[in-house]
Amino acid sequence: MAKEFPAAGGTAFEGLQTPGQVDPRQDRSLTLRFFGLIHYKAISHLTGSLDYVLIVAASILVGVGYHLVILGNVPNLMPYLGAGNIVAALFVLGAASVGNYSPSAIVSARGQVRSITMIWSLALLSLTMFLFLTKAGPDFSRGTITSFGLLGLVLLLGLHLWISVSLKNALARGTISGDRAITIGDSDSVMALSQVSILQKAGAREIRRYLLPPFNGSGYADGLRVIEEAIQFTQSNNVDCVLLALQWNDERRRNLICERLQILPIPVLLLPDQHVLSIFSRARLTREFTVELQRPPLAPTELALKRILDLVFASALLVALAPLFFFVGMLIKLESSGPVIFSQQRKGFNGRKFTIFKFRTMNVLEDGHGILQARRNDPRVTRVGRILRTTSIDELPQLINVLRGQMSLVGPRPHAIAHDDGYAKQIANYAFRQHVKPGLTGWAQINGFRGATFQLEMMERRVGCDLWYIKNWSLWLDLRILVLTCFKVLLDRNAY
């Protein structure tokens, strides 16, 4: 069975309310409002950035203050800017290397005092040795270095203490955001979890949880139904990751769940059970962790690069091809009655439905369970439509789908939902095509698998090309496919 929790922000789903959780919009604390706008996983980057800026500012402030008070003039700021950058880089890299910027470490104010004092002392000592070896001159005296050391340490401790207290309050009041997650697990493990513990363990906000019955007798079939229900919910909603709360020695159930969840293109994280936590507690390793059992096909940086490519090329093409769009629209209207743009439901990333746009090439508008693929000399295809389909000009309105984020320039071609449902039952890995956004063109299309597929073997080979593309994606591969599309797909005769 499933239990619902409020989504990040507390508005998307109705259900159980975590004790102490408040709506950030109703909280008047400026600090809590600020932390309510920050993702839990971004705390480490924010803290590191603030440390760097603060250290550089302290170096400049000490240089200006020392010269004004002692020498009575305004100094050249470049030496102090350079020194501040050196110490800031050393401090931030040192703190990151020992895990000082992980949210769980930031929460521990006492641990922060010890680690900051040690890392700051080492960074300042490194600067002193550098200045001594390079004979830096009168800009850096013992007074400026001592003042810089004391001011920098006080400011760093004050900053980290503020962040630690603010983060604790934000966690306790539920005003900090995280990845949207569903939790699947046995009742004992799941019910022991709170919103705060899930944030600390996985940086996620739970929006729904699914309790699995014991996997014995009739419980096996019931457990499969719960997993399928969780998959359907994930495909229909904006879910960033799946959390598994299981006993680590329950390998059979874990493997079964992971096998079913392979259809989802999102991370699957295993939370530590009580036995594992007790071992780490005895070993004095108190920081929370998760085990990534499944990762998405593209990392966040890769997704960002792909999205930038889509936006740049799609925007430029829409502007450049505007006259062609107008001319094609006039031809379609002059030849037959009906809309210029044909829209149809397709399945995109993670199996989510969207409306795809094409220039109308037929005298029918099919969008249902009984869609027939176009054949050679198909009477439904208009004369203008035949030219558009042969040259793939009919696909160009999908640049709008690319700008809307529903498609990509390169990816597996989306099929009609009726065809999707049929092939998914006949081809084992067919659904894996939806681990990335569908594309205007793809690896399958430039390898000749374009147009109608009346034989199952042809579709299997097309799916094989799509899966190879997903597994071997790179920005250069996308650019290569786009270039080859101009030479192969546009002159192909498989489309009709």
C-alpha positions as CSV (number, residue, x, y, z in Angstrom):
1,M,0.0,0.0,0.0
2,A,1.0,3.6,-0.5
3,K,1.1,6.5,1.9
4,E,1.4,10.1,0.7
5,F,3.5,13.0,2.0
6,P,3.6,16.6,1.1
7,A,5.9,17.5,-1.8
8,A,8.6,20.0,-1.4
9,G,6.8,23.2,-0.5
10,G,3.9,21.1,1.0
11,T,1.3,21.8,-1.7
12,A,1.4,19.1,-4.4
13,F,0.1,16.1,-2.5
14,E,-2.3,15.7,0.4
15,G,-1.4,13.3,3.1
16,L,0.5,12.8,6.4
17,Q,2.2,15.9,7.8
18,T,5.6,15.7,9.3
19,P,5.7,17.0,12.9
20,G,7.0,20.6,13.0
21,Q,6.7,21.1,9.2
22,V,5.5,24.5,8.2
23,D,4.8,26.2,4.9
24,P,7.8,28.4,4.1
25,R,5.5,31.1,2.9
26,Q,4.0,31.4,6.4
27,D,7.3,31.7,8.1
28,R,8.5,35.2,8.8
29,S,12.1,34.3,9.5
30,L,14.3,35.8,6.8
31,T,16.9,33.1,7.4
32,L,14.4,30.2,7.1
33,R,13.0,31.8,4.0
34,F,16.5,32.0,2.5
35,F,17.2,28.3,3.3
36,G,13.8,27.4,2.0
37,L,14.9,28.5,-1.5
38,I,18.1,26.3,-1.4
39,H,18.3,22.7,-2.3
40,Y,19.7,20.5,0.5
41,K,22.4,19.2,-1.8
42,A,23.4,22.8,-2.8
43,I,24.3,23.7,0.8
44,S,27.9,22.4,0.3
45,H,28.4,24.5,-2.8
46,L,26.9,27.6,-1.2
47,T,29.1,27.2,1.9
48,G,32.3,26.7,-0.1
49,S,31.5,29.7,-2.2
50,L,30.8,31.9,0.8
51,D,34.1,30.7,2.4
52,Y,36.1,31.7,-0.6
53,V,34.5,35.2,-0.9
54,L,34.8,35.8,2.8
55,I,38.6,34.9,2.9
56,V,39.4,37.2,-0.1
57,A,37.4,40.0,1.4
58,A,39.2,39.6,4.8
59,S,42.6,39.8,3.0
60,I,41.7,43.0,1.3
61,L,40.1,44.5,4.4
62,V,43.2,43.8,6.5
63,G,45.5,45.3,3.8
64,V,43.5,48.5,3.6
65,G,43.0,48.8,7.3
66,Y,46.7,48.2,8.1
67,H,47.9,50.8,5.6
68,L,45.3,53.4,6.6
69,V,46.0,53.0,10.4
70,I,49.8,52.4,10.4
71,L,51.0,54.1,7.2
72,G,48.2,56.6,6.5
73,N,47.7,55.7,2.8
74,V,45.6,53.5,0.6
75,P,47.7,50.5,-0.7
76,N,47.8,48.7,-4.0
77,L,45.1,46.0,-3.5
78,M,46.5,43.5,-6.0
79,P,49.0,41.8,-3.6
80,Y,46.2,41.3,-1.0
81,L,43.8,40.1,-3.7
82,G,46.3,37.6,-4.8
83,A,47.1,36.4,-1.3
84,G,43.4,36.1,-0.5
85,N,42.8,34.0,-3.5
86,I,45.7,31.7,-2.7
87,V,44.6,31.1,0.9
88,A,40.9,30.8,-0.1
89,A,41.8,28.1,-2.7
90,L,43.9,26.2,-0.2
91,F,41.2,26.4,2.5
92,V,38.3,25.4,0.3
93,L,40.1,22.5,-1.3
94,G,41.3,21.3,2.1
95,A,37.9,21.5,3.6
96,A,36.3,19.7,0.7
97,S,38.9,16.9,0.8
98,V,38.0,16.0,4.4
99,G,34.2,16.2,3.8
100,N,33.8,19.5,5.7
101,Y,31.2,20.7,3.2
102,S,28.8,17.8,3.3
103,P,25.5,18.9,4.9
104,S,25.7,16.4,7.6
105,A,29.2,17.8,8.6
106,I,27.9,21.4,8.4
107,V,25.2,20.6,10.9
108,S,27.8,19.6,13.5
109,A,28.9,23.0,14.9
110,R,31.4,21.4,17.3
111,G,33.1,19.5,14.5
112,Q,33.2,22.6,12.4
113,V,35.2,24.5,15.0
114,R,37.9,21.9,15.1
115,S,38.2,21.3,11.4
116,I,38.0,25.0,10.4
117,T,40.7,25.9,12.9
118,M,43.0,23.2,11.7
119,I,42.5,23.8,8.0
120,W,42.7,27.6,8.3
121,S,46.0,27.3,10.3
122,L,47.5,25.1,7.6
123,A,46.4,27.4,4.8
124,L,47.8,30.5,6.6
125,L,51.0,28.7,7.3
126,S,51.3,27.8,3.6
127,L,50.9,31.5,2.7
128,T,53.5,32.5,5.2
129,M,56.0,30.0,3.8
130,F,55.2,31.2,0.3
131,L,55.8,34.9,1.2
132,F,59.0,34.0,2.9
133,L,60.4,32.0,0.0
134,T,59.4,34.7,-2.5
135,K,60.5,37.6,-0.4
136,A,57.2,39.4,-0.9
137,G,58.4,42.8,0.5
138,P,56.8,45.4,2.8
139,D,53.2,44.7,1.7
140,F,53.0,41.7,4.1
141,S,54.3,42.3,7.6
142,R,53.9,40.2,10.7
143,G,51.1,42.5,11.7
144,T,49.1,42.1,8.5
145,I,49.5,38.3,8.5
146,T,48.5,38.0,12.2
147,S,45.5,40.3,11.7
148,F,44.5,38.3,8.5
149,G,44.8,35.1,10.4
150,L,42.7,36.2,13.4
151,L,40.0,38.1,11.3
152,G,39.7,35.2,8.8
153,L,39.3,32.6,11.5
154,V,36.7,34.6,13.4
155,L,34.7,35.3,10.2
156,L,34.8,31.6,9.1
157,L,33.7,30.3,12.5
158,G,30.9,32.9,12.6
159,L,29.7,32.0,9.1
160,H,29.8,28.3,9.7
161,L,28.0,28.6,13.1
162,W,25.3,30.7,11.4
163,I,24.9,28.1,8.6
164,S,24.9,25.2,11.1
165,V,22.2,26.7,13.3
166,S,20.1,27.9,10.3
167,L,20.3,24.5,8.6
168,K,19.3,22.7,11.8
169,N,16.3,25.0,12.2
170,A,15.4,24.6,8.5
171,L,15.5,20.8,8.8
172,A,13.5,20.7,12.0
173,R,10.8,23.0,10.5
174,G,10.8,21.3,7.1
175,T,11.5,24.5,5.1
176,I,14.4,23.2,3.0
177,S,13.9,21.6,-0.4
178,G,15.4,18.4,-1.8
179,D,15.0,15.9,-4.6
180,R,11.4,14.6,-5.0
181,A,11.5,11.0,-4.0
182,I,9.3,8.0,-3.4
183,T,10.3,5.3,-0.8
184,I,9.7,1.6,-1.2
185,G,10.5,-0.8,1.6
186,D,9.3,-3.1,4.3
187,S,7.1,-1.6,7.0
188,D,9.6,-1.7,9.8
189,S,12.3,0.1,7.8
190,V,10.0,2.6,6.1
191,M,8.1,3.6,9.2
192,A,11.3,4.3,11.1
193,L,12.1,7.1,8.6
194,S,11.2,10.7,9.0
195,Q,11.4,13.5,6.5
196,V,14.4,14.9,8.3
197,S,16.3,11.6,8.2
198,I,15.5,11.1,4.5
199,L,16.9,14.6,3.8
200,Q,20.0,13.9,5.7
201,K,20.6,10.4,4.2
202,A,19.7,11.1,0.6
203,G,19.1,14.9,0.2
204,A,15.5,14.1,-0.8
205,R,12.0,15.1,0.2
206,E,9.6,12.1,0.3
207,I,6.3,12.6,-1.5
208,R,5.0,9.1,-1.3
209,R,6.0,5.8,0.4
210,Y,5.1,2.2,-0.5
211,L,5.0,-0.5,2.1
212,L,5.9,-4.0,0.8
213,P,4.2,-7.1,2.4
214,P,6.4,-10.1,3.3
215,F,7.5,-11.9,0.1
216,N,6.0,-15.3,1.0
217,G,2.8,-17.0,-0.2
218,S,0.3,-14.4,-1.5
219,G,2.5,-11.6,-0.4
220,Y,4.8,-12.2,-3.4
221,A,2.1,-11.2,-5.9
222,D,0.9,-8.3,-3.7
223,G,4.5,-7.1,-3.5
224,L,4.8,-7.1,-7.3
225,R,1.6,-5.1,-7.5
226,V,2.9,-2.5,-5.1
227,I,6.1,-2.1,-7.2
228,E,4.1,-1.7,-10.4
229,E,2.0,0.9,-8.6
230,A,5.1,2.8,-7.6
231,I,6.4,2.6,-11.2
232,Q,3.2,4.0,-12.6
233,F,3.1,6.8,-10.1
234,T,6.8,7.7,-10.9
235,Q,6.0,7.8,-14.6
236,S,3.0,10.0,-14.1
237,N,4.6,12.5,-11.7
238,N,7.7,14.5,-11.3
239,V,9.9,12.1,-9.3
240,D,13.7,12.6,-9.1
241,C,14.7,9.4,-7.4
242,V,13.5,6.1,-5.7
243,L,14.7,5.3,-2.2
244,L,14.8,1.6,-1.0
245,A,14.4,1.0,2.7
246,L,15.1,-2.7,3.1
247,Q,17.2,-5.0,5.3
248,W,20.5,-5.3,3.6
249,N,20.5,-9.1,4.0
250,D,17.2,-9.3,2.0
251,E,19.1,-9.8,-1.3
252,R,16.3,-11.7,-3.0
253,R,13.7,-8.9,-2.6
254,R,16.3,-6.2,-3.4
255,N,17.3,-7.8,-6.7
256,L,13.6,-8.3,-7.7
257,I,12.8,-4.7,-7.0
258,C,15.9,-3.4,-8.9
259,E,15.0,-5.6,-11.8
260,R,11.6,-4.0,-12.0
261,L,12.8,-0.5,-11.5
262,Q,15.2,-0.7,-14.5
263,I,12.4,0.7,-16.6
264,L,12.8,4.1,-14.8
265,P,15.5,6.5,-16.0
266,I,16.1,7.9,-12.5
267,P,18.5,7.0,-9.6
268,V,17.6,4.2,-7.2
269,L,19.3,4.6,-3.8
270,L,19.5,2.0,-1.0
271,L,19.2,3.5,2.4
272,P,21.3,2.1,5.3
273,D,19.4,-0.3,7.6
274,Q,19.7,-0.2,11.4
275,H,22.3,-3.0,11.4
276,V,24.6,-1.1,9.1
277,L,24.1,2.2,11.0
278,S,25.0,0.5,14.2
279,I,28.3,-0.8,12.7
280,F,29.2,2.7,11.4
281,S,28.2,4.2,14.8
282,R,30.7,1.9,16.6
283,A,33.3,2.8,14.0
284,R,32.6,6.5,14.7
285,L,31.6,7.1,11.2
286,T,28.5,9.2,11.8
287,R,27.9,10.8,8.4
288,E,24.9,9.5,6.5
289,F,25.2,7.8,3.2
290,T,23.3,5.9,0.5
291,V,24.3,3.2,-2.0
292,E,23.4,4.0,-5.7
293,L,22.0,0.8,-7.1
294,Q,21.0,2.5,-10.4
295,R,22.1,5.7,-12.1
296,P,20.4,7.6,-14.9
297,P,21.9,7.2,-18.4
298,L,23.1,10.8,-18.5
299,A,24.6,12.8,-15.6
300,P,23.3,16.2,-14.7
301,T,26.2,18.0,-16.5
302,E,25.6,15.9,-19.7
303,L,21.9,16.7,-19.6
304,A,22.7,20.4,-19.3
305,L,25.1,20.2,-22.3
306,K,22.5,18.4,-24.3
307,R,19.8,20.9,-23.4
308,I,22.0,23.9,-24.3
309,L,22.7,22.3,-27.7
310,D,18.9,21.8,-28.2
311,L,18.0,25.3,-27.3
312,V,20.7,27.0,-29.5
313,F,20.1,24.9,-32.6
314,A,16.3,24.8,-32.3
315,S,16.0,28.5,-31.8
316,A,18.3,29.3,-34.7
317,L,16.5,26.8,-37.0
318,L,13.1,28.1,-36.2
319,V,14.2,31.7,-37.1
320,A,16.0,30.6,-40.3
321,L,13.2,28.3,-41.5
322,A,10.3,30.7,-40.8
323,P,9.8,31.5,-44.5
324,L,9.8,27.8,-45.4
325,F,7.2,27.2,-42.6
326,F,5.0,29.9,-44.2
327,F,5.4,28.5,-47.7
328,V,4.7,24.9,-46.6
329,G,1.6,26.0,-44.7
330,M,0.2,27.8,-47.8
331,L,0.7,24.7,-50.0
332,I,-1.0,22.4,-47.4
333,K,-4.0,24.8,-47.2
334,L,-4.3,25.2,-51.0
335,E,-4.3,21.5,-51.6
336,S,-6.8,20.2,-49.0
337,S,-8.9,21.4,-46.2
338,G,-7.9,20.8,-42.6
339,P,-5.3,22.1,-40.2
340,V,-1.7,22.9,-41.3
341,I,-0.3,21.3,-38.2
342,F,-1.1,17.7,-37.3
343,S,-0.8,16.8,-33.5
344,Q,-0.7,13.4,-32.0
345,Q,0.0,11.9,-28.6
346,R,3.4,10.3,-28.1
347,K,5.3,8.9,-25.2
348,G,8.5,10.8,-24.2
349,F,11.0,10.7,-21.4
350,N,10.0,8.2,-18.7
351,G,6.9,7.2,-20.7
352,R,5.2,10.6,-20.1
353,K,2.7,11.6,-22.8
354,F,3.1,14.7,-24.8
355,T,1.6,16.2,-28.0
356,I,3.9,16.1,-31.0
357,F,3.6,18.5,-33.9
358,K,4.1,17.8,-37.6
359,F,3.0,19.3,-40.9
360,R,-0.2,17.5,-42.0
361,T,0.7,15.1,-44.8
362,M,-2.5,13.1,-44.9
363,N,-6.2,13.7,-45.5
364,V,-6.9,11.9,-42.1
365,L,-6.1,12.8,-38.5
366,E,-5.5,9.5,-36.7
367,D,-4.7,9.5,-33.0
368,G,-6.0,6.5,-31.2
369,H,-5.6,2.8,-30.7
370,G,-5.9,1.8,-34.4
371,I,-3.2,3.8,-36.2
372,L,-2.0,2.3,-39.5
373,Q,1.6,3.0,-40.6
374,A,1.9,4.8,-43.9
375,R,2.7,2.5,-46.9
376,R,4.2,3.2,-50.3
377,N,1.6,4.9,-52.5
378,D,-0.7,5.2,-49.5
379,P,-3.9,6.9,-50.7
380,R,-4.2,8.8,-47.4
381,V,-1.0,10.8,-48.2
382,T,-1.6,14.0,-50.2
383,R,0.7,15.1,-53.0
384,V,2.3,17.9,-51.0
385,G,2.4,15.5,-48.1
386,R,4.4,13.0,-50.1
387,I,7.1,15.6,-50.8
388,L,7.2,16.7,-47.2
389,R,7.5,13.1,-45.9
390,T,10.2,12.2,-48.4
391,T,12.4,15.2,-47.4
392,S,11.4,15.0,-43.7
393,I,10.2,18.6,-43.8
394,D,7.0,17.4,-42.1
395,E,9.0,16.8,-38.9
396,L,10.3,20.4,-38.6
397,P,7.5,21.7,-36.4
398,Q,8.9,19.4,-33.7
399,L,11.5,22.1,-33.2
400,I,8.8,23.6,-31.0
401,N,8.7,20.4,-29.0
402,V,12.4,20.7,-28.5
403,L,12.1,24.3,-27.2
404,R,9.4,23.1,-24.8
405,G,11.7,20.4,-23.4
406,Q,9.5,17.5,-24.6
407,M,12.0,16.4,-27.2
408,S,15.7,16.7,-28.1
409,L,17.3,17.2,-31.5
410,V,18.8,13.7,-31.2
411,G,17.3,10.7,-29.6
412,P,15.1,7.7,-30.2
413,R,12.2,8.6,-32.5
414,P,8.9,8.6,-30.7
415,H,6.3,6.3,-32.0
416,A,2.5,6.5,-31.9
417,I,1.2,5.3,-28.5
418,A,-0.7,2.4,-30.1
419,H,2.6,1.2,-31.7
420,D,4.5,1.8,-28.4
421,D,2.1,-0.4,-26.4
422,G,2.3,-3.2,-29.0
423,Y,6.1,-3.2,-29.4
424,A,6.6,-3.0,-25.6
425,K,4.9,-6.4,-25.3
426,Q,7.0,-8.0,-28.0
427,I,10.5,-6.5,-27.5
428,A,12.0,-7.0,-24.1
429,N,14.1,-3.8,-23.8
430,Y,11.7,-1.5,-25.8
431,A,10.8,0.7,-22.8
432,F,14.5,1.5,-22.2
433,R,14.3,3.9,-25.2
434,Q,12.4,6.2,-22.9
435,H,15.4,6.7,-20.6
436,V,16.2,9.8,-22.6
437,K,14.0,12.4,-24.5
438,P,12.9,11.4,-27.9
439,G,14.5,13.1,-30.9
440,L,13.9,14.6,-34.3
441,T,16.6,12.3,-35.6
442,G,18.7,9.5,-34.1
443,W,21.3,6.9,-34.5
444,A,18.8,4.4,-35.9
445,Q,17.6,6.9,-38.6
446,I,21.1,7.6,-40.0
447,N,21.7,3.8,-40.0
448,G,18.8,3.2,-42.4
449,F,16.1,2.3,-39.9
450,R,13.6,5.0,-40.9
451,G,10.0,4.9,-42.1
452,A,7.6,2.0,-41.7
453,T,8.5,-1.1,-39.9
454,F,6.2,-3.9,-40.9
455,Q,8.5,-6.7,-39.6
456,L,9.3,-7.2,-35.9
457,E,12.9,-7.9,-36.8
458,M,13.3,-4.4,-38.3
459,M,11.9,-2.8,-35.2
460,E,14.2,-4.9,-32.9
461,R,17.2,-3.7,-34.9
462,R,16.0,-0.1,-34.7
463,V,15.6,-0.5,-30.9
464,G,19.1,-1.9,-30.8
465,C,20.4,1.3,-32.4
466,D,18.5,3.4,-30.0
467,L,19.8,1.6,-26.9
468,W,23.4,1.8,-28.3
469,Y,23.0,5.5,-28.6
470,I,21.8,5.9,-25.0
471,K,24.7,3.8,-23.7
472,N,27.3,5.6,-25.8
473,W,26.0,9.2,-25.7
474,S,28.3,12.1,-26.0
475,L,28.0,15.7,-27.3
476,W,30.2,14.8,-30.3
477,L,27.9,11.9,-31.1
478,D,24.9,14.2,-31.2
479,L,26.8,16.6,-33.5
480,R,27.8,13.8,-35.7
481,I,24.3,12.5,-36.0
482,L,23.0,16.0,-36.9
483,V,25.5,16.4,-39.7
484,L,24.9,12.9,-41.1
485,T,21.2,13.5,-41.0
486,C,21.5,16.3,-43.5
487,F,23.2,13.8,-46.0
488,K,21.4,10.6,-45.3
489,V,17.9,11.1,-43.8
490,L,16.9,14.0,-46.1
491,L,17.7,12.0,-49.2
492,D,16.4,8.7,-47.9
493,R,13.6,6.9,-49.8
494,N,12.4,4.7,-46.9
495,A,9.9,7.4,-45.9
496,Y,6.6,7.6,-47.8
